[in-house]
Amino acid sequence: MEVFFDMLPEEGWSTSLYPYTVKAVFIHLDDPNEAIQTAICSVLRKAARVQTRDFLEVAEECYEKQSHPVLCKNLMDYARENFACN
């Protein structure tokens, strides 16, 4: 998944597929296995580069539902700090 998000252009990918895909990845941020959480965080950091505004919207929506909201908040902070211009 990291390679997938590395290869997407920063803007202009599908406005419906991007949120759908990112939401599907965010679901796994709640996995009880810490190794999976870490891997999912890496994927989501890559996803944050692409369509950052959409990423933040999805992240904010998922934040309230997460068992690990700190991980979600950290990803939102990362996106805002590194890709604010997108």
N, CA, C and O atoms as a DFTB+ gen file, in Angstrom:
344 C
 N C O
     1  1       0.823      -1.193       0.000
     2  2       0.000       0.000       0.000
     3  2       0.868       1.259       0.000
     4  3       0.491       2.269      -0.594
     5  1       2.019       1.206       0.658
     6  2       2.891       2.382       0.656
     7  2       3.310       2.738      -0.769
     8  3       3.304       3.909      -1.146
     9  1       3.667       1.745      -1.546
    10  2       4.079       1.983      -2.930
    11  2       2.907       2.561      -3.730
    12  3       3.101       3.457      -4.552
    13  1       1.720       2.062      -3.496
    14  2       0.526       2.569      -4.166
    15  2       0.397       4.073      -3.930
    16  3       0.225       4.834      -4.883
    17  1       0.478       4.509      -2.669
    18  2       0.340       5.931      -2.366
    19  2       1.555       6.733      -2.826
    20  3       1.430       7.919      -3.131
    21  1       2.726       6.104      -2.879
    22  2       3.901       6.790      -3.428
    23  2       3.718       7.112      -4.912
    24  3       4.213       8.130      -5.395
    25  1       3.013       6.250      -5.624
    26  2       2.894       6.402      -7.069
    27  2       1.753       7.328      -7.491
    28  3       1.738       7.794      -8.631
    29  1       0.810       7.602      -6.614
    30  2      -0.304       8.478      -6.975
    31  2       0.154       9.929      -7.059
    32  3       1.022      10.350      -6.294
    33  1      -0.418      10.689      -7.973
    34  2      -0.106      12.121      -8.004
    35  2      -0.677      12.792      -6.759
    36  3      -1.634      12.295      -6.165
    37  1      -0.093      13.916      -6.367
    38  2      -0.545      14.609      -5.156
    39  2      -1.993      15.048      -5.257
    40  3      -2.720      15.004      -4.265
    41  1      -2.414      15.459      -6.403
    42  2      -3.799      15.909      -6.612
    43  2      -4.333      15.274      -7.890
    44  3      -3.577      14.848      -8.763
    45  1      -5.642      15.227      -7.970
    46  2      -6.241      14.831      -9.220
    47  2      -6.636      13.370      -9.332
    48  3      -7.169      12.961     -10.364
    49  1      -6.392      12.570      -8.303
    50  2      -6.882      11.199      -8.351
    51  2      -8.366      11.253      -8.047
    52  3      -8.880      12.321      -7.716
    53  1      -9.039      10.188      -8.144
    54  2     -10.484      10.127      -7.971
    55  2     -10.953      10.747      -6.652
    56  3     -10.443      10.415      -5.583
    57  1     -11.922      11.641      -6.743
    58  2     -12.449      12.292      -5.541
    59  2     -13.333      11.358      -4.732
    60  3     -13.630      11.649      -3.573
    61  1     -13.757      10.253      -5.306
    62  2     -14.541       9.288      -4.541
    63  2     -13.713       8.080      -4.107
    64  3     -13.913       7.557      -3.011
    65  1     -12.788       7.633      -4.952
    66  2     -11.982       6.466      -4.600
    67  2     -10.952       6.757      -3.508
    68  3     -10.670       5.899      -2.671
    69  1     -10.395       7.961      -3.517
    70  2      -9.386       8.277      -2.497
    71  2      -9.971       8.178      -1.089
    72  3      -9.415       7.447      -0.269
    73  1     -11.069       8.877      -0.763
    74  2     -11.617       8.757       0.594
    75  2     -12.014       7.324       0.943
    76  3     -11.804       6.871       2.068
    77  1     -12.585       6.623      -0.022
    78  2     -12.980       5.229       0.210
    79  2     -11.765       4.380       0.580
    80  3     -11.814       3.593       1.525
    81  1     -10.683       4.545      -0.165
    82  2      -9.464       3.766       0.066
    83  2      -8.841       4.108       1.414
    84  3      -8.452       3.214       2.166
    85  1      -8.748       5.386       1.717
    86  2      -8.127       5.811       2.971
    87  2      -8.963       5.350       4.170
    88  3      -8.408       4.930       5.185
    89  1     -10.279       5.426       4.058
    90  2     -11.139       4.928       5.148
    91  2     -10.894       3.445       5.384
    92  3     -10.841       2.993       6.528
    93  1     -10.746       2.693       4.307
    94  2     -10.491       1.254       4.434
    95  2      -9.176       0.988       5.156
    96  3      -9.065       0.013       5.899
    97  1      -8.195       1.828       4.948
    98  2      -6.907       1.666       5.639
    99  2      -7.047       2.091       7.105
   100  3      -6.534       1.416       7.997
   101  1      -7.735       3.197       7.353
   102  2      -7.915       3.683       8.728
   103  2      -8.565       2.631       9.626
   104  3      -8.264       2.571      10.818
   105  1      -9.438       1.813       9.082
   106  2     -10.097       0.768       9.871
   107  2      -9.062      -0.102      10.575
   108  3      -9.264      -0.515      11.717
   109  1      -7.968      -0.375       9.901
   110  2      -6.953      -1.276      10.449
   111  2      -6.039      -0.605      11.470
   112  3      -5.208      -1.266      12.094
   113  1      -6.192       0.695      11.637
   114  2      -5.442       1.396      12.680
   115  2      -5.890       0.918      14.061
   116  3      -5.146       1.043      15.034
   117  1      -7.093       0.376      14.149
   118  2      -7.635      -0.141      15.404
   119  2      -7.253      -1.589      15.689
   120  3      -7.698      -2.158      16.686
   121  1      -6.450      -2.181      14.841
   122  2      -6.062      -3.567      15.064
   123  2      -5.369      -3.705      16.424
   124  3      -4.552      -2.855      16.780
   125  1      -5.674      -4.746      17.180
   126  2      -5.036      -4.914      18.491
   127  2      -3.537      -5.228      18.418
   128  3      -2.818      -5.055      19.403
   129  1      -3.077      -5.681      17.275
   130  2      -1.666      -6.013      17.092
   131  2      -0.876      -4.727      16.836
   132  3      -1.122      -4.031      15.851
   133  1       0.061      -4.419      17.713
   134  2       0.845      -3.191      17.601
   135  2       1.666      -3.132      16.312
   136  3       1.865      -2.053      15.752
   137  1       2.139      -4.281      15.841
   138  2       2.916      -4.307      14.590
   139  2       2.045      -3.881      13.407
   140  3       2.513      -3.189      12.503
   141  1       0.800      -4.291      13.418
   142  2      -0.113      -3.889      12.348
   143  2      -0.425      -2.403      12.461
   144  3      -0.467      -1.702      11.451
   145  1      -0.642      -1.919      13.673
   146  2      -0.867      -0.482      13.868
   147  2       0.297       0.326      13.297
   148  3       0.089       1.330      12.616
   149  1       1.504      -0.111      13.574
   150  2       2.700       0.580      13.089
   151  2       2.749       0.564      11.562
   152  3       3.044       1.580      10.934
   153  1       2.461      -0.586      10.974
   154  2       2.477      -0.693       9.511
   155  2       1.397       0.191       8.896
   156  3       1.635       0.843       7.880
   157  1       0.222       0.217       9.500
   158  2      -0.874       1.038       8.986
   159  2      -0.526       2.516       9.113
   160  3      -0.845       3.303       8.223
   161  1       0.117       2.897      10.193
   162  2       0.561       4.298      10.333
   163  2       1.510       4.675       9.200
   164  3       1.431       5.784       8.672
   165  1       2.398       3.773       8.826
   166  2       3.325       4.039       7.716
   167  2       2.572       4.234       6.407
   168  3       2.892       5.132       5.628
   169  1       1.581       3.399       6.169
   170  2       0.774       3.530       4.952
   171  2       0.027       4.861       4.968
   172  3      -0.016       5.564       3.959
   173  1      -0.556       5.202       6.103
   174  2      -1.331       6.433       6.182
   175  2      -0.454       7.676       6.075
   176  3      -0.918       8.706       5.585
   177  1       0.785       7.610       6.514
   178  2       1.704       8.738       6.303
   179  2       1.934       8.958       4.817
   180  3       2.006      10.097       4.355
   181  1       2.047       7.872       4.076
   182  2       2.203       7.984       2.621
   183  2       0.919       8.537       1.994
   184  3       0.972       9.358       1.079
   185  1      -0.226       8.084       2.493
   186  2      -1.513       8.541       1.965
   187  2      -1.729      10.023       2.231
   188  3      -2.408      10.698       1.457
   189  1      -1.160      10.535       3.314
   190  2      -1.338      11.947       3.680
   191  2      -0.763      12.882       2.625
   192  3      -1.223      14.017       2.498
   193  1       0.223      12.438       1.873
   194  2       0.842      13.245       0.819
   195  2      -0.122      13.477      -0.330
   196  3      -0.057      14.503      -1.007
   197  1      -0.998      12.542      -0.544
   198  2      -1.933      12.582      -1.663
   199  2      -3.242      13.217      -1.187
   200  3      -3.817      12.793      -0.184
   201  1      -3.697      14.219      -1.903
   202  2      -4.982      14.843      -1.605
   203  2      -5.144      15.097      -0.099
   204  3      -6.080      14.615       0.540
   205  1      -4.209      15.863       0.432
   206  2      -4.104      16.079       1.876
   207  2      -5.404      16.584       2.493
   208  3      -5.781      16.155       3.583
   209  1      -6.078      17.476       1.813
   210  2      -7.352      17.973       2.376
   211  2      -8.341      16.835       2.560
   212  3      -9.012      16.746       3.589
   213  1      -8.430      15.972       1.569
   214  2      -9.321      14.809       1.670
   215  2      -8.857      13.870       2.777
   216  3      -9.672      13.321       3.518
   217  1      -7.543      13.691       2.883
   218  2      -6.992      12.846       3.943
   219  2      -7.424      13.368       5.313
   220  3      -7.869      12.603       6.169
   221  1      -7.288      14.677       5.509
   222  2      -7.642      15.267       6.803
   223  2      -9.134      15.134       7.090
   224  3      -9.524      14.908       8.236
   225  1      -9.961      15.269       6.076
   226  2     -11.399      15.087       6.273
   227  2     -11.717      13.666       6.725
   228  3     -12.505      13.464       7.648
   229  1     -11.106      12.691       6.076
   230  2     -11.319      11.296       6.452
   231  2     -10.772      11.043       7.849
   232  3     -11.422      10.387       8.663
   233  1      -9.587      11.555       8.128
   234  2      -8.970      11.354       9.445
   235  2      -9.825      11.948      10.554
   236  3     -10.001      11.329      11.604
   237  1     -10.352      13.134      10.329
   238  2     -11.202      13.771      11.340
   239  2     -12.484      12.973      11.559
   240  3     -12.963      12.851      12.687
   241  1     -13.028      12.437      10.488
   242  2     -14.219      11.594      10.593
   243  2     -13.916      10.314      11.376
   244  3     -14.725       9.871      12.191
   245  1     -12.751       9.731      11.124
   246  2     -12.368       8.485      11.785
   247  2     -11.934       8.699      13.235
   248  3     -12.043       7.795      14.063
   249  1     -11.445       9.889      13.531
   250  2     -10.908      10.196      14.867
   251  2     -11.896       9.828      15.976
   252  3     -11.516       9.204      16.967
   253  1     -13.140      10.209      15.811
   254  2     -14.158       9.959      16.838
   255  2     -14.456       8.480      17.023
   256  3     -14.941       8.072      18.079
   257  1     -14.173       7.680      16.012
   258  2     -14.526       6.265      16.038
   259  2     -13.367       5.360      16.442
   260  3     -13.561       4.166      16.666
   261  1     -12.180       5.913      16.535
   262  2     -10.979       5.111      16.760
   263  2     -10.837       4.642      18.206
   264  3     -11.148       5.374      19.146
   265  1     -10.372       3.436      18.360
   266  2     -10.012       2.931      19.684
   267  2      -8.693       3.544      20.140
   268  3      -8.408       3.611      21.336
   269  1      -7.892       3.992      19.172
   270  2      -6.589       4.596      19.439
   271  2      -6.575       6.003      18.833
   272  3      -5.867       6.243      17.855
   273  1      -7.344       6.929      19.399
   274  2      -7.438       8.261      18.790
   275  2      -6.109       9.011      18.749
   276  3      -5.931       9.897      17.913
   277  1      -5.181       8.674      19.632
   278  2      -3.872       9.347      19.628
   279  2      -3.146       9.064      18.315
   280  3      -2.521       9.961      17.749
   281  1      -3.221       7.835      17.830
   282  2      -2.578       7.507      16.555
   283  2      -3.199       8.328      15.427
   284  3      -2.496       8.826      14.548
   285  1      -4.493       8.457      15.462
   286  2      -5.191       9.233      14.439
   287  2      -4.805      10.714      14.530
   288  3      -4.552      11.355      13.510
   289  1      -4.761      11.242      15.729
   290  2      -4.368      12.647      15.926
   291  2      -2.945      12.874      15.440
   292  3      -2.664      13.880      14.788
   293  1      -2.051      11.954      15.749
   294  2      -0.664      12.075      15.292
   295  2      -0.582      12.118      13.768
   296  3       0.219      12.865      13.207
   297  1      -1.402      11.324      13.106
   298  2      -1.422      11.329      11.639
   299  2      -1.964      12.644      11.095
   300  3      -1.458      13.158      10.098
   301  1      -2.983      13.191      11.738
   302  2      -3.514      14.487      11.308
   303  2      -2.463      15.578      11.494
   304  3      -2.279      16.421      10.615
   305  1      -1.773      15.566      12.633
   306  2      -0.709      16.546      12.879
   307  2       0.391      16.412      11.833
   308  3       0.879      17.415      11.311
   309  1       0.779      15.182      11.528
   310  2       1.806      14.916      10.527
   311  2       1.394      15.502       9.173
   312  3       2.194      16.157       8.504
   313  1       0.152      15.263       8.780
   314  2      -0.329      15.768       7.486
   315  2      -0.322      17.289       7.456
   316  3       0.097      17.894       6.470
   317  1      -0.780      17.896       8.522
   318  2      -0.834      19.373       8.575
   319  2       0.560      19.981       8.549
   320  3       0.778      20.997       7.889
   321  1       1.499      19.377       9.253
   322  2       2.858      19.917       9.331
   323  2       3.637      19.727       8.029
   324  3       4.438      20.583       7.655
   325  1       3.407      18.613       7.340
   326  2       4.235      18.281       6.190
   327  2       3.616      18.573       4.833
   328  3       4.334      18.714       3.842
   329  1       2.289      18.666       4.776
   330  2       1.644      18.792       3.463
   331  2       0.559      19.871       3.485
   332  3      -0.444      19.741       2.783
   333  1       0.735      20.906       4.255
   334  2      -0.297      21.931       4.428
   335  2      -0.690      22.600       3.123
   336  3      -1.808      23.101       3.007
   337  1       0.192      22.623       2.146
   338  2      -0.115      23.329       0.897
   339  2      -1.014      22.526      -0.028
   340  3      -1.545      23.091      -0.985
   341  1      -1.208      21.241       0.211
   342  2      -2.042      20.413      -0.681
   343  2      -3.504      20.653      -0.428
   344  3      -4.351      20.046      -1.082
